[in-house]
Amino acid sequence: MSKNSLTDTSQFLVTGKNKFKIGKYPTKIKDLYEDKSDYKDQLGDLKDEINDLQRMMYAHGRYSMLLIFQAMDAAGKDGTIRAVMSGVNPHGVTVHAFIKPSRNELGHDFLWRTTLKLPDRGHIGIFNRSYYEEVLVARVHPAILENQNLPKELVEDKDALWKGRFESISDFEKHMERNGTRVVKFFLHLGYDEQRERFLQRIDKPHKNWKFEDGDIRERRHWDEFQEAYEETINSTATPEAPWYVVPADDKKNMRLIVAQIILEQLKSLDMQYPEVTEERRAELKNDRKLLEND
């Protein structure tokens, strides 16, 4: 790896200890790679280590990990998930993208549909958007609440509603941690001007046209509201057990290296090992080997 391959990820960490101000966190930092080749080498090495540890996690069978990705449109969630996790054994990784809730999902509480998709022990689960949409998009577009079949008194007292949802999320994440699921949350922090450039690319490049919708412009007009919603959400749900990582997203290569490094660090922090083989089992394996050799 390059000498510049590792960075201090604590600079992106929000644990709730100090007040988070979204405007004080950069959307771009100095390059962590020397050139494209160096970037590929670094990312490849990180992915190899992630893959090795995920295999150990699968064999160990006692921990799971939930990676949550939240961001403004065009921040690069899909590309980051694909770039960082593409080298990991697919049997041990599941990815779920949460779009508009179905009628059945609206018949339950806002955490229900994501709870059904939590990773099994030994697996890494990835949420591309998550239950956090219910305190972000629903916050900026409160009309969404009208379709959620909530009791009238809950919808009328919005402050109590958001406060209650933040508490439910924090309790839920603490519950996951207490039961062996490590929760790692990423906010891919994209700049306003960079989003405009990426939208223009989606319009100008035919192979990217499918990524752009007219609604993207309408949502962009709510930029400040979304920034306020993210700031309050992160402040209300960042805990030492389930912290947020606010990752600069203006440079996709930097962003992917940072995300990969954080995932690797989190995997290394788990007390995992391959199952030990007893002397009795070793004797059985030795006998099995003889049978195969004489087959």
N, C-alpha and C positions, 0 to 999 in steps of 0.2 A: 504493500500500500504506500501511497504518497505520504510524505511527512505531514501534509495538510489534511489527511483523511479524517482525523478525529477532531471533533469540536466539543466544547463544554455544553452539553445539552441542558444544563441547569439554567442557562440564560433564557430558555424557552418555557421553563416550567412555571406553572401557576398552581399553588397548593391551597390557596385560601388564606395563607398566613398574612399576606399583604394585599392591599386593595389593587385590583387589576384595572389599569387604564389602557384601553385598546389603542389609543393614539400614541402611546409611548413605546409600543412594540413595533419594530421595523417590519416592513413587508419585503425588504431586500437587505442582504448582508454581503460581505466580501466572499468571493468565490472560494469554495472548499476544494476545488479541483483545479489542476493546471491546464487541462485541455479536455477535449471529448474522450480521448483514449484513456486518460487518467480517471475521468469520471466513470467510464465503463469498468475499469479495473477495480476501482474502489467499491462500486455498487456490487460487482460480481463477488468480491471477497466477503462483503457484508451478507449478501444473500446466501452464500455457502455456509457461513456460520449460523445464520438463522435456520437454514434447512437442517443442519446437524442438531441444533438444539430442539427444533420441533420434533425431530425423530425421537429424541430422548424423551420429550414431553409425552409423545404418543405411547412409548414403551412404559414410561413411569406411570401414566394413567391416573394421576391424582390432581393435577392442575389443568386448568384451561385458561385461555386468554381471550379477551374481547377487545378488539381494536375499533374505535369509533372515529369516523371521519366526518367532520362538519366543515362547511365553507360556503362562501358566496359562489354564485354561478361562475364557471370557467376557471375556478382556482386549480383544478387538476386532480380532483379526487380519484376519478376512474383511472387516469394514467399513472398516478402514484401507486395505487393498489396493484395495478397490473405490473408495473416496473419492479416494485419491491418484492412482491410475493410470487412472481411467475416461476421462480426457481425452487419453490417449496413444494414438497410432496402434496399433491392435491387431495390425497386421502385424509390429510390431517388439517385441511383448511376449508372453511366454507365462507362464502361471500353473499351478503343479502343487501339489496338496494330497496329502500322503503319509499314508495311513491304514495299517491293519494290513497287513503284508506278505503277498503271495500265496505259494502253495507254490513257484512258480517263483522268486520273489525270495528266498525262504528258502534256495534252493539255491546262493546266491552270498554273497560277503562283504557286510558291512553297508553299504558305500558303492556297491555295484553299481547298485541301482535308481535312485538319485539321479544317478549319473554319466550314465546314459542320457538324462536330462532336462536336462542343462546347456545353457545358451543358445548358439545359433550366434553367430558374429562379427556384430556390428552389432545384436544383440538384447539386450533386458533379460529375464532369467529371474527368476521369483519362486517361491520355495519357501515354501508355507504349511505349516509344520513341515518337517522335513528329516532328514538323517542324524543330527542332534543328538538325535532321539528315542531313538537307540540308546545314549546315555549319560545320558538323563534318565528317560524312562518305564521303560526296561529296568533302570535303576539302582534306581528306587523299587519296581519289581515284578520282581525277579530271576527269577521263574518263567518270564518271557518267554524267557529264554535257553535254557530246556529245549527250546523249539520251533525253535531256530535251527540245529540239526544241527551244533553245534560239537564239536570234539574234547573228550573228557572232561577232559583235563588243563587246558584253557583255562577251562572252566566252574568247575572246582574252585578255581582261584586267581583270585578275583574282583579283587583289587587289581591284579594283573598285567594282567588283561583290560581294566579301565577305563583303566589307564595306557597300554596299547597302543592302545586306540581313540582316546584323546586325541592320541597321537603321529601316528596315521594321519590323523586329521582335520586336524591342523596341517600335516602334510606335503602333504596333498591340496590344502589352501587355498593354500599357498605355490606349489605346482605350477600351480594355476589362475592366480595372479597373474603368475607367470613366463611364462605363455602368453597374456596379454592379457585375462583375465577378472577384473574388479574384484569382490571379494567384500565385501558390506556386510551386517552381521549386526545384527538388531534383537531385543532382548529387551524386550517390552512389559511393563513392571513394574507389575502390578496389586496393589492393596492387599487384604488379607483381608476387611475389612468391605465394600469396594466389590464384591467378587465376590459376596458374599451378597446385596447389593441387586440385582445384575443377575440372579442366579438367581431371586430373588423376582419380578422383572419378567417373566421368562420363564414363570413359573407363572401370574401374575395376568393377563397380556395374551394373549388367545387367539391373536393373530397371531404370538406368539413361542413358543407352546407347543412347536412342532416343534423348537426349539433346545435344549429341556431333556430330559435323560435321567436316570433314577435313578442311573446310574453317576457322574453329576456330583457327587452328594453323597458317594459312596464315595471319589472321588478327592480331594475337598476335605478329607477326614479325613487325607490324607497331605500336607497343606500344608507343614508344617515340613520333611518329607523332601524335597519338591520344591524348596523354597528352598535347602536345603543342596546338592542336586544341581546347581541352577543356579549357585550360587556357585562350586562346584568346577569345573564345566564351563567357565564364563567365565574363571576364573583359569587353567585349563589350556589354553585355546584362543585367548585374546586375544593377538594379535600386531600389530605395526605394519602388516604387510601385510594382515591380515584382522582388524581390531578389532571389538569389540562396541560397540553403542550401547544403553545401558540407558535406555529412554524412559519417563517417567512416564505411566501409562495410566489413572489414575482419571478424568481429563477427556479424553473422546474427541476433542474439537476441538483441544485443545492437542497431544495425541498425534499427530494427523494433520498438523498444521502442522509439528511437529518432524521427523517422518518425511519429509515432502515437502522440507523445507529440507535435510536431510542428503542425500537422493537428488540434489537439485539441486547441492549442493556437490561431491558425488562425481563427477557428470557433468562439471562445470566443471573438475575437476582433471585430466581426461584430455586428452591432446594430440590433439585432433580438429579436422578441417576438412573442408569439402566438397572432392571431387577437383578438382584444377586442370584447366582446359581448355587444351590446347596450341594454338599458333597454327594448326597444320595442321587441328586439329579445328574451330577457330573458322571457318576458311575453308569447311570442309564444311558447317557449320551455316548459314553465310550463303548458301551455294548451295542448301541444302535449303529455306531460307526463300523464296528466289526461286521455286523450283519450286512451293511451296505457294501463293504469291501468284498464280501464273499458272495454277493448276489450275482 
